[in-house]
Amino acid sequence: MSQSATATAPPRRIAALALPALVVLAAEPLYVLVDTAVVGHLGRMPLAALAVGGTVMTLTAWLGTVLAYGITGRAARRFGSGDRAAAVAEGVQASWLALAVGVLVALGMQVGGGALARTLAGGGGDVAGAAAQWLRIAALGAPGLLVAAAGNGWLRGIQDTRRPLLFVLAPNLLSALLCPVLVYPAGLGLVGSAVANAIAQTISGGLFAAALVRERVSLRPRPRLIRQQLVLSRDLLVRGLAFQASFLSATAVAARFGAAAVGAHQIALQLWFFTALILDALAIAAQALIGAALGAGDAAGARALARRFTLLGGVCGVGFAVLIAAGAGVVPSWFSSDPQVQEQATVAWPWFVAMQPLAGVVFALDGVLIGAGDVRYLRNLTIVAALGGFLPAIWLAYGLDLGLGGIWAGLTLFVVLRLAALLLRLRTGGWVVVGAVR
């Protein structure tokens, strides 16, 4: 890709990166829904076991996402500088790192899966035993899952959106077809779900690994590059943990206001995560294009792209706000028939609507700074906004008995603090560092 093409990045180019990324992001959650539906018909106990085991594998997938986000910016910088082989080499090292972590997860679940399942299930019993069995089998797919995540990262970095789409969708489709067959006709029950998961993840990882081999670059591990990637992933991981702690605390506070409040909070929060999933696709496009522009030495082009993504994020956020506002009287009833839950949802809804345009800009700028390699700033910002704004606000809401409105006011404050700091960073230009790597 030429420097001018990277810098101008017409809407069609942004869409060509964002839409396939959206499909890839949505593939795993949609498969989980299919898996849940299939296992759910086995009864309450298998479904509970799947929930326990699935939580661990969801955390593993999240680790993969952290790795993918980090590698996209590094590979994009190499690619933007005109060194495609070096961009692919970043993918090689990320894949070695992913494979090592995946093998550790797989082995760890064989040894400690039982104890972990008992902890999550609140003791022993049938649920813990079934969850441990599911987890030990499903964890065999962890190496493939993480190698696939690394593959998504480096392929996005070199602006290739077609292969990740194929390498993720095809195995997930196979698994969606295989799961009910193994669970019911084959008579494997819950175990069939785990086998289908492991097969899909292994095939997906194998496809991404084969793509690396076809690039004809050195596959030798390079410890120095792996260490650099570990530092980048560490900062993104700490940032992610700050998010997790914040949302878990919000749920804990909501639970103290009663079942109706926490039910309504869950509805709004899951819809929030859904909009975040879509906006993440825009952020991924920003990672790839910003990284390539800075790698090409085009600081002005990177700034122009950042402004364009800021505008696009705001427009998407306004669109979500309109849709969510229009559904205020209808959407909560899709998730609960309880009048008290629906009433509580109306308390959170105005805050949920108001946040959307702000969050649209925040997600876009997150992508810009990740693409620029400015993850330390993002890490520090998230920690400060969480510890200095969000967490005090929601616990104050509990102390003053402000209810669900207080919790969502705290979440809005969290977004506002991040937005102000990100816009300041955008204006000062501290994120603009040109060159192949940062």
VMD Tcl script that draws the C-alpha trace (Angstrom):
set ca {
  {0.00 0.00 0.00}
  {1.40 3.41 -0.94}
  {1.84 6.21 1.53}
  {-0.88 8.31 -0.14}
  {-3.33 5.44 -0.07}
  {-2.69 4.93 3.60}
  {-3.02 8.59 4.42}
  {-6.24 9.32 2.56}
  {-8.01 6.06 3.51}
  {-11.39 6.69 1.83}
  {-14.52 5.42 3.61}
  {-14.59 2.38 1.32}
  {-11.11 1.38 2.53}
  {-12.07 1.86 6.17}
  {-15.21 -0.24 5.61}
  {-13.13 -2.93 3.87}
  {-11.11 -3.29 7.08}
  {-13.86 -2.73 9.64}
  {-16.65 -4.94 8.25}
  {-14.63 -8.19 8.01}
  {-13.20 -7.43 11.45}
  {-16.77 -7.09 12.76}
  {-17.71 -10.50 11.34}
  {-14.62 -12.08 12.92}
  {-15.36 -10.41 16.27}
  {-18.97 -11.61 16.17}
  {-18.18 -15.19 15.08}
  {-17.10 -16.44 18.50}
  {-20.02 -14.93 20.50}
  {-22.49 -16.27 17.94}
  {-20.96 -19.74 18.15}
  {-21.16 -19.57 21.95}
  {-24.89 -18.86 21.61}
  {-25.30 -21.93 19.37}
  {-23.28 -24.05 21.79}
  {-25.38 -22.79 24.70}
  {-28.62 -23.57 22.88}
  {-27.48 -27.11 22.04}
  {-26.25 -27.91 25.55}
  {-29.23 -26.17 27.15}
  {-31.52 -28.93 25.90}
  {-29.51 -31.50 27.86}
  {-30.78 -30.01 31.13}
  {-29.92 -27.57 33.89}
  {-26.78 -29.32 35.12}
  {-24.94 -29.55 31.76}
  {-25.83 -25.93 31.02}
  {-24.45 -24.82 34.38}
  {-21.27 -26.85 33.73}
  {-20.88 -25.18 30.33}
  {-21.26 -21.77 31.97}
  {-18.48 -22.57 34.44}
  {-16.07 -24.05 31.89}
  {-16.96 -21.48 29.26}
  {-15.98 -18.66 31.60}
  {-12.40 -19.93 31.66}
  {-12.21 -20.31 27.89}
  {-13.73 -16.85 27.44}
  {-10.89 -15.47 29.54}
  {-8.41 -17.34 27.31}
  {-10.06 -15.81 24.24}
  {-9.73 -12.39 25.87}
  {-5.98 -12.97 26.28}
  {-5.90 -13.69 22.56}
  {-7.68 -10.43 21.80}
  {-5.10 -8.53 23.83}
  {-2.32 -10.20 21.83}
  {-4.06 -9.49 18.51}
  {-4.52 -5.80 19.28}
  {-0.89 -5.42 20.22}
  {0.48 -7.16 17.15}
  {-1.76 -5.29 14.68}
  {-0.08 -1.95 15.37}
  {3.45 -3.38 15.25}
  {2.84 -5.29 12.02}
  {1.08 -2.28 10.47}
  {4.08 -0.06 11.18}
  {6.43 -2.51 9.48}
  {4.02 -2.83 6.58}
  {3.64 0.94 6.25}
  {7.41 1.36 6.11}
  {7.44 -0.90 3.04}
  {8.89 -3.95 4.79}
  {6.19 -6.58 4.42}
  {8.56 -9.39 5.41}
  {9.29 -7.67 8.72}
  {5.56 -7.23 9.32}
  {5.04 -10.96 8.79}
  {8.04 -11.65 11.04}
  {6.16 -9.86 13.83}
  {3.39 -12.37 13.21}
  {5.85 -15.26 13.47}
  {7.06 -14.15 16.89}
  {3.52 -13.40 18.10}
  {2.51 -16.90 17.00}
  {5.34 -18.48 18.98}
  {4.26 -16.47 22.01}
  {0.62 -17.48 21.48}
  {1.54 -21.14 21.06}
  {3.58 -21.14 24.27}
  {0.78 -19.53 26.28}
  {-1.79 -21.85 24.70}
  {0.20 -24.96 25.59}
  {0.56 -23.69 29.17}
  {-3.20 -23.15 29.38}
  {-3.91 -26.62 27.97}
  {-1.50 -28.30 30.37}
  {-2.68 -26.19 33.28}
  {-6.28 -27.25 32.73}
  {-5.29 -30.94 32.70}
  {-3.64 -30.49 36.10}
  {-5.76 -27.81 37.76}
  {-9.03 -27.87 35.81}
  {-10.82 -29.78 38.53}
  {-9.82 -27.41 41.32}
  {-10.67 -24.38 39.16}
  {-14.09 -25.80 38.28}
  {-14.83 -26.51 41.95}
  {-13.85 -22.95 42.86}
  {-16.04 -21.38 40.18}
  {-18.93 -23.74 40.87}
  {-18.84 -23.00 44.58}
  {-17.74 -26.48 45.68}
  {-17.92 -30.05 44.45}
  {-20.91 -31.87 43.02}
  {-22.13 -32.83 39.59}
  {-21.78 -29.35 38.09}
  {-18.12 -29.02 39.12}
  {-17.31 -32.51 37.89}
  {-18.95 -31.99 34.50}
  {-17.37 -28.54 34.14}
  {-13.92 -29.96 34.85}
  {-14.38 -32.67 32.23}
  {-15.59 -30.13 29.66}
  {-12.74 -27.76 30.49}
  {-9.98 -30.38 30.19}
  {-11.14 -31.30 26.67}
  {-11.97 -27.80 25.44}
  {-8.63 -26.48 26.72}
  {-6.85 -28.69 24.20}
  {-7.95 -26.12 21.64}
  {-6.27 -23.25 23.54}
  {-3.04 -23.33 21.47}
  {-5.06 -23.08 18.26}
  {-7.28 -20.36 19.73}
  {-4.33 -18.15 20.65}
  {-2.38 -18.79 17.44}
  {-5.52 -17.75 15.54}
  {-5.69 -14.55 17.59}
  {-2.06 -13.76 16.74}
  {-2.84 -14.53 13.11}
  {-5.71 -12.07 13.12}
  {-3.31 -9.46 14.47}
  {-0.55 -9.73 11.87}
  {-2.93 -10.20 8.92}
  {-4.86 -7.08 9.88}
  {-1.52 -5.31 10.14}
  {-0.70 -6.09 6.51}
  {-4.22 -5.01 5.47}
  {-5.37 -8.56 4.65}
  {-8.98 -8.97 5.74}
  {-10.04 -11.84 3.49}
  {-8.01 -14.66 5.02}
  {-8.91 -13.94 8.69}
  {-12.56 -13.97 7.69}
  {-12.20 -17.39 6.05}
  {-9.91 -18.84 8.74}
  {-12.33 -17.93 11.55}
  {-15.73 -18.42 9.91}
  {-15.10 -21.81 8.31}
  {-13.98 -23.62 11.52}
  {-16.74 -21.96 13.57}
  {-19.34 -23.04 11.02}
  {-17.95 -26.57 11.09}
  {-18.10 -26.58 14.87}
  {-21.66 -25.25 14.89}
  {-22.67 -28.17 12.67}
  {-20.54 -30.70 14.53}
  {-21.65 -29.74 18.04}
  {-25.27 -30.98 17.86}
  {-24.15 -34.13 16.04}
  {-21.62 -35.01 18.73}
  {-23.93 -34.02 21.58}
  {-27.03 -35.93 20.43}
  {-26.69 -38.62 17.70}
  {-23.14 -39.52 18.74}
  {-24.28 -39.66 22.36}
  {-21.35 -37.72 23.81}
  {-23.53 -35.20 25.61}
  {-21.66 -32.29 27.18}
  {-18.33 -33.83 26.13}
  {-19.40 -33.45 22.50}
  {-19.57 -29.70 22.96}
  {-16.00 -29.62 24.28}
  {-14.73 -31.79 21.42}
  {-16.41 -29.51 18.84}
  {-14.80 -26.47 20.48}
  {-11.33 -28.00 20.50}
  {-11.60 -29.14 16.88}
  {-12.70 -25.70 15.65}
  {-9.97 -23.83 17.53}
  {-7.26 -26.24 16.40}
  {-8.31 -26.02 12.74}
  {-8.44 -22.23 12.91}
  {-4.97 -22.01 14.47}
  {-3.64 -24.46 11.88}
  {-4.96 -22.30 9.03}
  {-3.25 -19.20 10.40}
  {-0.02 -21.13 10.98}
  {-0.13 -22.42 7.40}
  {-0.54 -18.83 6.19}
  {2.72 -17.95 7.95}
  {4.53 -20.88 6.33}
  {3.33 -19.77 2.89}
  {4.86 -16.32 3.46}
  {8.32 -17.94 3.17}
  {9.88 -15.99 6.04}
  {12.10 -17.31 8.79}
  {10.10 -19.20 11.40}
  {12.91 -19.11 13.96}
  {11.93 -17.66 17.37}
  {13.53 -14.29 18.10}
  {13.51 -13.68 21.88}
  {14.14 -9.92 21.58}
  {11.03 -9.36 19.48}
  {8.97 -11.63 21.71}
  {10.05 -9.60 24.76}
  {8.96 -6.38 23.04}
  {5.59 -7.91 22.25}
  {5.26 -9.11 25.84}
  {5.72 -5.54 27.11}
  {3.04 -4.30 24.73}
  {0.67 -7.12 25.67}
  {1.35 -6.52 29.37}
  {0.20 -2.91 29.14}
  {-2.95 -3.90 27.24}
  {-3.58 -6.70 29.73}
  {-3.34 -4.36 32.73}
  {-5.69 -1.97 30.95}
  {-8.13 -4.81 30.34}
  {-7.97 -5.91 33.97}
  {-8.90 -2.38 35.04}
  {-11.99 -2.64 32.82}
  {-12.89 -6.06 34.24}
  {-12.55 -4.85 37.83}
  {-14.74 -1.84 37.08}
  {-17.57 -3.78 35.47}
  {-17.49 -6.51 38.13}
  {-17.71 -3.83 40.82}
  {-20.65 -2.19 39.05}
  {-22.50 -5.51 38.99}
  {-21.70 -6.08 42.67}
  {-23.13 -2.68 43.59}
  {-26.21 -3.22 41.40}
  {-26.85 -6.53 43.20}
  {-27.01 -4.63 46.49}
  {-29.99 -2.67 45.18}
  {-32.01 -5.84 44.64}
  {-32.79 -8.46 42.00}
  {-34.72 -6.08 39.74}
  {-31.86 -3.56 39.70}
  {-29.17 -6.09 38.91}
  {-31.39 -7.67 36.24}
  {-31.92 -4.32 34.54}
  {-28.20 -3.55 34.90}
  {-27.37 -6.84 33.16}
  {-29.66 -5.99 30.25}
  {-28.14 -2.53 29.74}
  {-24.59 -3.80 30.27}
  {-24.90 -6.60 27.71}
  {-26.32 -4.15 25.18}
  {-23.39 -1.88 26.00}
  {-21.00 -4.76 25.28}
  {-22.82 -5.39 21.99}
  {-22.36 -1.79 20.82}
  {-18.74 -1.99 21.98}
  {-18.25 -5.06 19.79}
  {-19.38 -3.13 16.71}
  {-17.30 -0.08 17.59}
  {-14.30 -2.36 18.14}
  {-14.40 -3.16 14.43}
  {-13.87 0.54 13.69}
  {-11.05 0.61 16.25}
  {-9.34 -2.33 14.51}
  {-9.43 -0.45 11.20}
  {-7.87 2.51 13.01}
  {-5.11 0.30 14.43}
  {-4.14 -0.98 10.99}
  {-4.29 2.32 9.11}
  {-2.69 4.51 11.80}
  {0.14 2.01 12.27}
  {0.76 1.89 8.53}
  {0.75 5.67 8.19}
  {3.24 6.15 11.02}
  {5.37 3.30 9.71}
  {5.49 5.12 6.37}
  {6.73 8.27 8.14}
  {3.51 10.13 7.33}
  {2.74 12.03 10.54}
  {0.35 14.42 8.80}
  {-1.53 11.51 7.27}
  {-1.80 9.81 10.68}
  {-3.22 12.98 12.20}
  {-5.74 13.27 9.37}
  {-6.75 9.64 9.86}
  {-7.15 10.20 13.60}
  {-9.51 13.10 12.96}
  {-11.48 11.02 10.47}
  {-11.84 8.12 12.88}
  {-12.87 10.53 15.65}
  {-15.66 11.82 13.41}
  {-16.71 8.33 12.32}
  {-16.79 7.13 15.93}
  {-18.98 10.07 16.90}
  {-21.34 9.46 13.98}
  {-21.66 5.76 14.86}
  {-22.26 6.68 18.49}
  {-25.03 9.12 17.56}
  {-26.62 6.42 15.40}
  {-26.60 3.98 18.32}
  {-28.01 6.66 20.63}
  {-30.97 7.25 18.30}
  {-31.70 3.52 18.00}
  {-31.39 2.89 21.73}
  {-33.55 5.90 22.60}
  {-36.21 4.71 20.16}
  {-36.21 1.28 21.78}
  {-36.48 2.52 25.36}
  {-40.05 1.29 25.80}
  {-39.60 -1.98 23.93}
  {-36.09 -3.44 24.19}
  {-36.06 -4.21 27.95}
  {-39.20 -6.33 27.50}
  {-37.27 -8.54 25.04}
  {-35.05 -9.64 27.89}
  {-37.43 -9.71 30.85}
  {-41.19 -9.86 31.39}
  {-40.78 -8.67 34.98}
  {-42.37 -5.19 35.36}
  {-39.89 -4.21 38.09}
  {-36.90 -5.09 35.91}
  {-38.38 -3.07 33.06}
  {-39.00 -0.15 35.40}
  {-35.40 -0.25 36.63}
  {-34.18 -0.37 33.02}
  {-35.85 2.99 32.38}
  {-33.67 4.44 35.15}
  {-30.43 3.38 33.42}
  {-31.65 4.04 29.87}
  {-31.10 7.86 29.65}
  {-27.49 7.42 30.78}
  {-27.05 4.53 28.34}
  {-28.30 6.71 25.48}
  {-26.23 9.75 26.46}
  {-23.03 7.72 26.60}
  {-23.20 6.42 23.04}
  {-21.80 9.43 21.11}
  {-19.06 9.86 23.73}
  {-18.21 6.14 23.69}
  {-18.11 6.13 19.89}
  {-15.30 8.70 19.95}
  {-13.52 6.95 22.84}
  {-13.46 3.57 21.07}
  {-12.19 5.14 17.85}
  {-9.40 6.97 19.67}
  {-8.50 3.82 21.59}
  {-7.88 2.23 18.18}
  {-5.83 5.21 17.03}
  {-3.52 5.07 20.05}
  {-3.18 1.29 19.98}
  {-2.21 1.54 16.31}
  {0.31 4.20 17.24}
  {1.77 1.96 19.96}
  {0.79 4.47 22.66}
  {-0.54 1.72 24.93}
  {1.26 2.87 28.07}
  {-0.76 6.08 27.98}
  {-3.95 4.07 27.48}
  {-3.02 1.79 30.38}
  {-2.37 4.68 32.75}
  {-5.47 6.55 31.61}
  {-7.74 3.56 32.20}
  {-6.33 2.93 35.67}
  {-6.69 6.59 36.68}
  {-10.22 6.86 35.26}
  {-11.25 3.63 36.99}
  {-9.65 4.26 40.38}
  {-10.20 8.01 40.43}
  {-13.62 8.22 38.82}
  {-15.66 5.11 38.11}
  {-15.09 3.01 41.24}
  {-15.50 5.88 43.75}
  {-18.63 7.05 41.92}
  {-20.41 3.70 41.95}
  {-19.59 2.96 45.58}
  {-20.72 6.50 46.46}
  {-23.96 5.68 44.64}
  {-24.32 2.70 46.96}
  {-23.52 4.72 50.08}
  {-26.01 7.47 49.16}
  {-28.61 4.94 47.94}
  {-28.72 6.49 44.45}
  {-29.78 3.23 42.85}
  {-29.13 2.12 39.29}
  {-29.05 5.71 38.04}
  {-26.04 6.38 40.25}
  {-24.20 3.36 38.88}
  {-24.75 4.41 35.27}
  {-23.84 8.00 36.12}
  {-20.54 6.55 37.34}
  {-20.09 4.64 34.10}
  {-20.78 7.85 32.17}
  {-18.16 9.64 34.26}
  {-15.69 6.87 33.37}
  {-16.33 7.49 29.66}
  {-16.15 11.28 30.02}
  {-12.80 11.13 31.82}
  {-11.34 8.88 29.14}
  {-12.78 11.06 26.36}
  {-11.24 14.24 27.81}
  {-7.81 12.62 28.23}
  {-7.90 11.04 24.75}
  {-8.86 14.32 23.07}
  {-6.05 16.05 24.94}
  {-3.60 13.38 23.77}
  {-4.88 13.74 20.22}
  {-4.35 17.50 20.32}
  {-0.89 17.48 21.89}
  {0.36 14.85 19.43}
  {2.40 12.86 21.93}
  {1.21 9.69 20.21}
  {2.69 10.67 16.82}
  {5.99 8.82 16.58}
  {6.99 7.83 13.05}
  {9.11 4.83 12.14}
  {8.81 1.10 11.72}
  {8.35 0.30 15.41}
  {7.66 2.25 18.57}
}
mol new
graphics top color blue
foreach p $ca { graphics top sphere $p radius 0.5 }
foreach p [lrange $ca 0 end-1] q [lrange $ca 1 end] { graphics top cylinder $p $q radius 0.2 }
display resetview
